[in-house]
Amino acid sequence: MTARRPPSTRSRALRLARAALLLALVGGGGAARAMTVNYQCIGYRPLSAELTPREGQIHFEGKDWRVLRVRDAKEARYVNAREGVTVVTRAREMTFTHGDETLQCFLKSDALPDSPPVKGQ
């Protein structure tokens, strides 16, 4: 006959196992890790970004910028005021501003068509 654990011990062990699994999935460090995402800006100008909920890196035409996320109710907005860089993401679209130039960019993926989405579809 095998000894059974009391219900409180089993539920505690289950909670600890779930917490360990969650930590393993998140990376254990508590900091969000960014994945590189590629965008195609108007004029066939590629842009790549690594964005987390707090900060990010933007790579565009041989230049790199670190951006910090600022509060915005409807979209994710990242800013580097010193360099004049603003990035606003919403769904599959990104608006990239550097100095006096503003570009509309669209998420590029092997799983998505190369052309930008058509409004209204």
C-alpha positions in Angstrom: 0.0 0.0 0.0 1.4 3.4 -0.9 1.1 6.3 1.4 -1.1 9.1 0.1 -0.3 12.7 0.8 -2.8 14.9 2.5 -4.8 17.1 0.1 -3.1 20.3 1.3 0.3 18.9 0.6 -0.7 17.8 -2.9 -2.2 21.2 -3.8 0.9 23.0 -2.4 3.2 20.8 -4.5 1.0 21.5 -7.6 1.2 25.2 -7.0 5.0 25.1 -6.6 5.2 23.0 -9.8 3.1 25.6 -11.7 5.2 28.5 -10.4 8.4 26.7 -11.4 7.0 26.1 -14.9 5.9 29.7 -15.2 9.4 30.9 -14.2 11.0 28.6 -16.7 8.7 29.8 -19.5 9.3 33.5 -18.7 13.1 33.0 -18.5 13.4 33.1 -14.8 15.0 36.6 -14.8 11.8 38.5 -14.4 12.8 40.8 -17.3 10.9 40.5 -20.6 12.9 39.4 -23.5 12.4 41.0 -26.9 12.2 39.2 -30.2 13.3 40.8 -33.4 10.4 41.8 -35.5 10.8 43.1 -39.1 8.7 45.8 -40.7 8.5 47.0 -44.3 8.2 50.8 -44.4 6.7 52.8 -47.3 9.3 53.0 -50.1 10.5 49.4 -49.5 12.6 50.5 -46.5 13.1 47.7 -44.0 13.1 48.4 -40.2 13.6 45.9 -37.4 12.6 46.3 -33.8 13.0 44.5 -30.5 10.3 45.9 -28.2 9.4 44.9 -24.7 6.6 46.3 -22.5 9.2 48.9 -21.1 11.8 49.6 -23.8 13.2 48.6 -27.1 15.8 48.9 -29.9 15.1 50.2 -33.4 17.4 49.4 -36.3 16.8 51.4 -39.5 19.2 52.1 -42.4 22.4 51.4 -40.5 21.4 53.3 -37.3 20.3 52.0 -33.9 18.2 53.7 -31.3 17.2 52.8 -27.8 13.6 53.8 -27.0 11.6 53.9 -23.8 7.9 53.1 -23.6 5.7 56.0 -22.5 2.1 55.9 -21.4 -0.6 55.9 -24.1 -4.2 54.7 -23.8 -4.7 53.2 -27.2 -1.3 52.1 -28.6 2.3 51.2 -27.7 4.4 54.4 -27.9 8.2 54.4 -27.6 10.3 57.5 -27.5 13.9 58.6 -27.7 13.6 62.4 -27.2 17.3 63.1 -27.5 17.5 61.5 -31.0 14.0 62.7 -32.1 12.7 59.1 -32.5 9.1 58.1 -31.9 7.7 54.6 -32.6 3.9 53.9 -32.3 2.7 50.3 -32.8 -0.8 49.2 -33.3 -1.7 45.7 -34.4 0.4 45.0 -37.6 1.3 48.6 -38.2 4.0 50.9 -37.0 4.5 54.6 -37.4 8.2 55.5 -37.2 9.3 59.2 -36.8 12.9 60.3 -36.9 13.4 64.1 -37.0 11.0 65.5 -39.6 10.4 62.2 -41.4 7.4 60.0 -40.6 7.1 56.6 -42.2 4.2 54.1 -42.1 5.5 50.6 -41.7 3.8 47.2 -41.8 4.7 43.9 -40.1 6.6 41.6 -42.4 6.6 37.9 -41.8 7.2 34.7 -43.8 3.6 33.8 -42.8 2.1 37.0 -44.1 1.9 38.4 -47.7 4.7 40.8 -48.7 2.2 43.6 -49.5 0.8 45.8 -46.8 -2.8 45.1 -45.6 -5.5 47.0 -47.5 -7.6 49.2 -45.3 -11.2 48.0 -44.8 -10.5 44.3 -45.4 
